[in-house]
Amino acid sequence: MRTFTDLDELAAAVGEELGTSEWFEVTQERVDQFADATDDHQWIHVDQERAAQGPFGGTIAHGYMTVSLIPALSQSIFSVETDGPRLNYGLNKVRFPNPVKVGSRVRAHATLAELADVPAGKQLVVRYTIEIEGEDKPACVAETVVLLLG
């Protein structure tokens, strides 16, 4: 795991692949908990019997659940330990090219895409690709945008 302790070190790493996370298993219990938290109980996610007859042969994770795993997955890739708070500012270019079937394992690849000056401090953009074990197409590609406040 890589740890950044100052902004100069972070700036020097722009364009670099930061690494790959550990594998994470997507369980039905976690999908059900996400459905409860978001009140999104579409049958393709929570009705195992009906989903078994559906287009994917079983339940799949919510796309938003997949992108919400980025903070957890990134913990084994890198950390930013600079002074000042960090705030999620948003996401860029989010796509879900391949559904994550329940029981699959996913992991993230992270690349430091940009570090820019903004009035509040710095804006950090990290590009993520979340792959599914054994699949050619990724589950998710997204850029996270984080404000590093001064």
PASEBA-1860 file (N, C-alpha, C; in nm, 3 decimals):
! residues 150
1> MRTFTDLD> 0.084/-0.118/0.000/0.000/0.000/0.000/0.089/0.124/0.000 ~ 0.043/0.224/-0.073/0.118/0.349/-0.085/0.052/0.457/0.000 ~ 0.133/0.531/0.074/0.083/0.639/0.158/0.145/0.771/0.113 ~ 0.060/0.869/0.089/0.104/1.003/0.052/0.092/1.092/0.174 ~ 0.204/1.156/0.211/0.203/1.238/0.332/0.212/1.388/0.303 ~ 0.239/1.425/0.178/0.236/1.568/0.145/0.193/1.587/0.000 ~ 0.154/1.710/-0.031/0.097/1.740/-0.163/0.200/1.731/-0.274 ~ 0.326/1.761/-0.246/0.430/1.749/-0.348/0.447/1.604/-0.392
9> ELAAAVGE> 0.445/1.515/-0.296/0.454/1.371/-0.325/0.334/1.325/-0.408 ~ 0.219/1.375/-0.375/0.096/1.343/-0.448/0.104/1.396/-0.591 ~ 0.149/1.520/-0.606/0.161/1.581/-0.739/0.260/1.506/-0.826 ~ 0.366/1.456/-0.767/0.468/1.382/-0.843/0.414/1.250/-0.895 ~ 0.308/1.199/-0.834/0.254/1.069/-0.873/0.143/1.078/-0.978 ~ 0.107/1.198/-1.021/0.000/1.213/-1.121/0.038/1.133/-1.246 ~ -0.056/1.054/-1.294/-0.033/0.969/-1.411/0.009/0.827/-1.376 ~ 0.043/0.802/-1.251/0.090/0.669/-1.210/-0.025/0.578/-1.170
17> ELGTSEWF> -0.009/0.450/-1.203/-0.100/0.350/-1.148/-0.060/0.329/-1.003 ~ -0.157/0.339/-0.914/-0.129/0.330/-0.771/-0.130/0.187/-0.721 ~ -0.198/0.099/-0.792/-0.199/-0.040/-0.751/-0.335/-0.104/-0.765 ~ -0.346/-0.222/-0.708/-0.465/-0.306/-0.718/-0.506/-0.350/-0.578 ~ -0.634/-0.348/-0.552/-0.685/-0.386/-0.420/-0.687/-0.538/-0.403 ~ -0.723/-0.576/-0.283/-0.751/-0.716/-0.254/-0.885/-0.753/-0.318 ~ -0.908/-0.882/-0.338/-1.038/-0.928/-0.388/-1.143/-0.912/-0.280 ~ -1.266/-0.884/-0.324/-1.379/-0.864/-0.234/-1.497/-0.944/-0.288
25> EVTQERVD> -1.554/-1.032/-0.207/-1.668/-1.112/-0.251/-1.799/-1.036/-0.233 ~ -1.880/-1.036/-0.337/-2.011/-0.971/-0.334/-2.113/-1.078/-0.295 ~ -2.167/-1.066/-0.175/-2.261/-1.165/-0.122/-2.405/-1.116/-0.136 ~ -2.498/-1.209/-0.131/-2.640/-1.173/-0.134/-2.676/-1.090/-0.011 ~ -2.619/-1.124/0.103/-2.647/-1.047/0.224/-2.610/-0.900/0.206 ~ -2.494/-0.873/0.145/-2.452/-0.734/0.125/-2.543/-0.665/0.023 ~ -2.583/-0.736/-0.083/-2.674/-0.678/-0.182/-2.808/-0.645/-0.116 ~ -2.858/-0.735/-0.032/-2.984/-0.711/0.039/-2.972/-0.591/0.133
33> QFADATDD> -2.859/-0.578/0.201/-2.837/-0.464/0.290/-2.834/-0.333/0.211 ~ -2.771/-0.336/0.094/-2.767/-0.217/0.009/-2.909/-0.183/-0.038 ~ -2.985/-0.285/-0.075/-3.124/-0.262/-0.117/-3.203/-0.198/-0.005 ~ -3.184/-0.245/0.118/-3.254/-0.186/0.232/-3.209/-0.042/0.256 ~ -3.080/-0.017/0.245/-3.027/0.118/0.271/-3.075/0.218/0.167 ~ -3.094/0.174/0.042/-3.131/0.266/-0.067/-3.278/0.256/-0.107 ~ -3.349/0.161/-0.048/-3.489/0.133/-0.082/-3.504/0.098/-0.230 ~ -3.402/0.029/-0.284/-3.404/-0.019/-0.423/-3.411/-0.171/-0.419
41> HQWIHVDQ> -3.532/-0.223/-0.421/-3.554/-0.368/-0.408/-3.594/-0.432/-0.540 ~ -3.540/-0.383/-0.650/-3.571/-0.443/-0.780/-3.539/-0.593/-0.775 ~ -3.625/-0.672/-0.834/-3.614/-0.818/-0.825/-3.481/-0.871/-0.876 ~ -3.418/-0.807/-0.972/-3.291/-0.855/-1.027/-3.181/-0.856/-0.921 ~ -3.203/-0.780/-0.812/-3.104/-0.773/-0.704/-3.140/-0.861/-0.584 ~ -3.270/-0.874/-0.553/-3.307/-0.935/-0.425/-3.393/-1.061/-0.433 ~ -3.455/-1.087/-0.547/-3.542/-1.205/-0.559/-3.464/-1.316/-0.629 ~ -3.400/-1.401/-0.549/-3.311/-1.503/-0.603/-3.383/-1.601/-0.696
49> ERAAQGPF> -3.504/-1.637/-0.661/-3.580/-1.733/-0.742/-3.616/-1.673/-0.879 ~ -3.669/-1.554/-0.878/-3.706/-1.489/-1.004/-3.582/-1.455/-1.087 ~ -3.477/-1.405/-1.021/-3.355/-1.368/-1.092/-3.287/-1.489/-1.156 ~ -3.305/-1.606/-1.098/-3.246/-1.728/-1.155/-3.301/-1.753/-1.296 ~ -3.423/-1.706/-1.323/-3.486/-1.721/-1.454/-3.460/-1.599/-1.543 ~ -3.393/-1.499/-1.489/-3.371/-1.374/-1.561/-3.247/-1.379/-1.650 ~ -3.209/-1.265/-1.703/-3.103/-1.259/-1.805/-2.963/-1.295/-1.756 ~ -2.940/-1.293/-1.623/-2.805/-1.320/-1.572/-2.796/-1.451/-1.495
57> GGTIAHGY> -2.906/-1.524/-1.487/-2.904/-1.654/-1.419/-2.896/-1.645/-1.268 ~ -2.918/-1.528/-1.214/-2.914/-1.507/-1.069/-2.915/-1.360/-1.038 ~ -2.910/-1.329/-0.910/-2.913/-1.190/-0.869/-2.779/-1.122/-0.901 ~ -2.789/-0.990/-0.918/-2.671/-0.909/-0.945/-2.668/-0.792/-0.847 ~ -2.548/-0.739/-0.825/-2.532/-0.622/-0.740/-2.586/-0.499/-0.811 ~ -2.632/-0.404/-0.735/-2.670/-0.274/-0.789/-2.545/-0.208/-0.846 ~ -2.560/-0.136/-0.956/-2.446/-0.060/-1.009/-2.394/0.039/-0.906 ~ -2.486/0.108/-0.837/-2.443/0.204/-0.736/-2.376/0.137/-0.618
65> MTVSLIPA> -2.411/0.013/-0.590/-2.340/-0.060/-0.486/-2.195/-0.083/-0.529 ~ -2.178/-0.120/-0.655/-2.044/-0.147/-0.706/-1.957/-0.023/-0.693 ~ -2.007/0.092/-0.735/-1.927/0.215/-0.725/-1.907/0.254/-0.579 ~ -2.002/0.220/-0.492/-1.987/0.255/-0.351/-1.880/0.173/-0.280 ~ -1.833/0.066/-0.344/-1.724/-0.015/-0.286/-1.587/0.051/-0.303 ~ -1.578/0.155/-0.386/-1.449/0.218/-0.413/-1.375/0.259/-0.285 ~ -1.437/0.328/-0.190/-1.361/0.364/-0.070/-1.303/0.243/0.004 ~ -1.382/0.137/0.018/-1.333/0.017/0.088/-1.221/-0.050/0.009
73> LSQSIFSV> -1.240/-0.062/-0.122/-1.137/-0.127/-0.205/-1.008/-0.046/-0.208 ~ -1.020/0.086/-0.209/-0.900/0.170/-0.220/-0.815/0.167/-0.094 ~ -0.871/0.128/0.019/-0.795/0.125/0.146/-0.673/0.035/0.138 ~ -0.677/-0.068/0.055/-0.561/-0.156/0.042/-0.468/-0.112/-0.071 ~ -0.502/-0.002/-0.140/-0.420/0.048/-0.250/-0.336/0.167/-0.207 ~ -0.402/0.269/-0.151/-0.330/0.390/-0.113/-0.407/0.467/-0.007 ~ -0.336/0.560/0.059/-0.402/0.652/0.150/-0.338/0.789/0.135 ~ -0.416/0.891/0.165/-0.369/1.029/0.162/-0.372/1.078/0.306
81> ETDGPRLN> -0.255/1.104/0.360/-0.241/1.143/0.501/-0.186/1.285/0.511 ~ -0.242/1.377/0.431/-0.199/1.516/0.433/-0.277/1.591/0.541 ~ -0.228/1.709/0.577/-0.299/1.794/0.673/-0.431/1.838/0.612 ~ -0.528/1.858/0.695/-0.657/1.908/0.648/-0.754/1.798/0.612 ~ -0.882/1.832/0.616/-0.985/1.732/0.584/-0.994/1.702/0.435 ~ -1.054/1.589/0.404/-1.079/1.546/0.267/-1.230/1.527/0.252 ~ -1.284/1.579/0.141/-1.428/1.568/0.117/-1.453/1.506/-0.020 ~ -1.547/1.411/-0.025/-1.591/1.361/-0.155/-1.659/1.476/-0.226
89> YGLNKVRF> -1.620/1.499/-0.350/-1.678/1.607/-0.428/-1.768/1.554/-0.538 ~ -1.739/1.432/-0.585/-1.824/1.374/-0.688/-1.753/1.266/-0.767 ~ -1.816/1.230/-0.876/-1.765/1.127/-0.965/-1.771/1.178/-1.108 ~ -1.675/1.135/-1.189/-1.673/1.165/-1.332/-1.683/1.035/-1.410 ~ -1.745/1.041/-1.525/-1.737/0.933/-1.624/-1.767/0.794/-1.565 ~ -1.876/0.780/-1.495/-1.911/0.651/-1.434/-1.984/0.565/-1.535 ~ -1.938/0.442/-1.551/-2.003/0.345/-1.639/-2.002/0.208/-1.572 ~ -2.103/0.126/-1.605/-2.116/-0.010/-1.552/-2.123/-0.107/-1.670
97> PNPVKVGS> -2.009/-0.141/-1.732/-2.010/-0.223/-1.853/-2.052/-0.369/-1.833 ~ -2.045/-0.420/-1.710/-2.070/-0.562/-1.688/-2.133/-0.580/-1.550 ~ -2.246/-0.652/-1.540/-2.307/-0.672/-1.408/-2.223/-0.763/-1.320 ~ -2.231/-0.736/-1.190/-2.161/-0.819/-1.090/-2.261/-0.920/-1.036 ~ -2.241/-1.046/-1.071/-2.329/-1.151/-1.021/-2.296/-1.179/-0.875 ~ -2.400/-1.200/-0.796/-2.380/-1.234/-0.656/-2.294/-1.360/-0.647 ~ -2.196/-1.357/-0.559/-2.100/-1.466/-0.545/-1.969/-1.438/-0.616 ~ -1.968/-1.334/-0.701/-1.845/-1.296/-0.772/-1.751/-1.223/-0.677
105> RVRAHATL> -1.625/-1.217/-0.720/-1.527/-1.137/-0.648/-1.484/-1.022/-0.739 ~ -1.467/-0.905/-0.678/-1.425/-0.786/-0.751/-1.300/-0.729/-0.684 ~ -1.226/-0.651/-0.763/-1.115/-0.574/-0.708/-1.098/-0.449/-0.792 ~ -1.027/-0.352/-0.737/-1.012/-0.223/-0.803/-0.867/-0.199/-0.843 ~ -0.851/-0.134/-0.957/-0.722/-0.080/-1.001/-0.737/0.072/-0.995 ~ -0.636/0.140/-0.941/-0.644/0.285/-0.925/-0.527/0.354/-0.992 ~ -0.557/0.464/-1.061/-0.455/0.548/-1.123/-0.480/0.691/-1.078 ~ -0.375/0.759/-1.034/-0.388/0.900/-0.995/-0.393/0.982/-1.121
113> AELADVPA> -0.510/1.036/-1.154/-0.532/1.102/-1.282/-0.498/1.250/-1.280 ~ -0.525/1.318/-1.168/-0.509/1.464/-1.168/-0.501/1.517/-1.026 ~ -0.423/1.621/-1.008/-0.421/1.699/-0.884/-0.419/1.845/-0.927 ~ -0.527/1.918/-0.902/-0.541/2.054/-0.951/-0.567/2.151/-0.836 ~ -0.522/2.274/-0.855/-0.552/2.381/-0.759/-0.698/2.423/-0.777 ~ -0.767/2.439/-0.664/-0.903/2.494/-0.661/-0.907/2.594/-0.545 ~ -1.005/2.683/-0.542/-1.007/2.784/-0.435/-0.999/2.726/-0.293 ~ -1.057/2.609/-0.270/-1.059/2.552/-0.135/-0.931/2.475/-0.100
121> GKQLVVRY> -0.846/2.449/-0.199/-0.724/2.371/-0.175/-0.680/2.299/-0.300 ~ -0.692/2.165/-0.299/-0.655/2.083/-0.414/-0.771/1.991/-0.448 ~ -0.781/1.958/-0.576/-0.881/1.862/-0.623/-0.807/1.741/-0.677 ~ -0.832/1.627/-0.616/-0.768/1.501/-0.652/-0.865/1.416/-0.732 ~ -0.821/1.370/-0.850/-0.903/1.281/-0.932/-0.829/1.148/-0.943 ~ -0.897/1.040/-0.906/-0.841/0.905/-0.915/-0.931/0.823/-1.007 ~ -0.871/0.760/-1.105/-0.943/0.676/-1.201/-0.942/0.532/-1.151 ~ -1.061/0.473/-1.143/-1.077/0.335/-1.095/-1.136/0.248/-1.204
129> TIEIEGED> -1.085/0.126/-1.210/-1.147/0.020/-1.288/-1.173/-0.094/-1.191 ~ -1.300/-0.133/-1.179/-1.335/-0.245/-1.091/-1.356/-0.366/-1.180 ~ -1.270/-0.464/-1.162/-1.279/-0.586/-1.243/-1.351/-0.695/-1.166 ~ -1.405/-0.788/-1.242/-1.472/-0.906/-1.188/-1.382/-1.025/-1.217 ~ -1.354/-1.104/-1.116/-1.267/-1.220/-1.134/-1.323/-1.311/-1.243 ~ -1.239/-1.343/-1.342/-1.277/-1.434/-1.449/-1.352/-1.370/-1.564 ~ -1.375/-1.240/-1.559/-1.449/-1.170/-1.665/-1.356/-1.078/-1.742 ~ -1.381/-1.064/-1.872/-1.300/-0.975/-1.956/-1.339/-0.828/-1.939
137> KPACVAET> -1.469/-0.801/-1.929/-1.516/-0.663/-1.916/-1.525/-0.624/-1.770 ~ -1.487/-0.501/-1.737/-1.495/-0.458/-1.597/-1.639/-0.436/-1.553 ~ -1.658/-0.436/-1.422/-1.788/-0.407/-1.363/-1.817/-0.258/-1.365 ~ -1.712/-0.178/-1.345/-1.731/-0.034/-1.330/-1.602/0.038/-1.367 ~ -1.617/0.150/-1.433/-1.506/0.244/-1.453/-1.558/0.380/-1.406 ~ -1.477/0.448/-1.324/-1.521/0.575/-1.268/-1.401/0.656/-1.223 ~ -1.421/0.785/-1.218/-1.321/0.874/-1.159/-1.382/0.936/-1.034 ~ -1.310/0.925/-0.923/-1.355/0.992/-0.800/-1.289/1.130/-0.794
145> VVLLLG> -1.362/1.225/-0.739/-1.310/1.361/-0.722/-1.316/1.393/-0.573 ~ -1.200/1.424/-0.516/-1.190/1.451/-0.373/-1.128/1.589/-0.353 ~ -1.186/1.667/-0.265/-1.128/1.796/-0.231/-1.038/1.778/-0.110 ~ -0.915/1.823/-0.125/-0.818/1.823/-0.013/-0.815/1.967/0.037 ~ -0.879/1.990/0.149/-0.892/2.126/0.199/-0.766/2.168/0.273 ~ -0.728/2.292/0.253/-0.606/2.345/0.313/-0.623/2.394/0.452
END
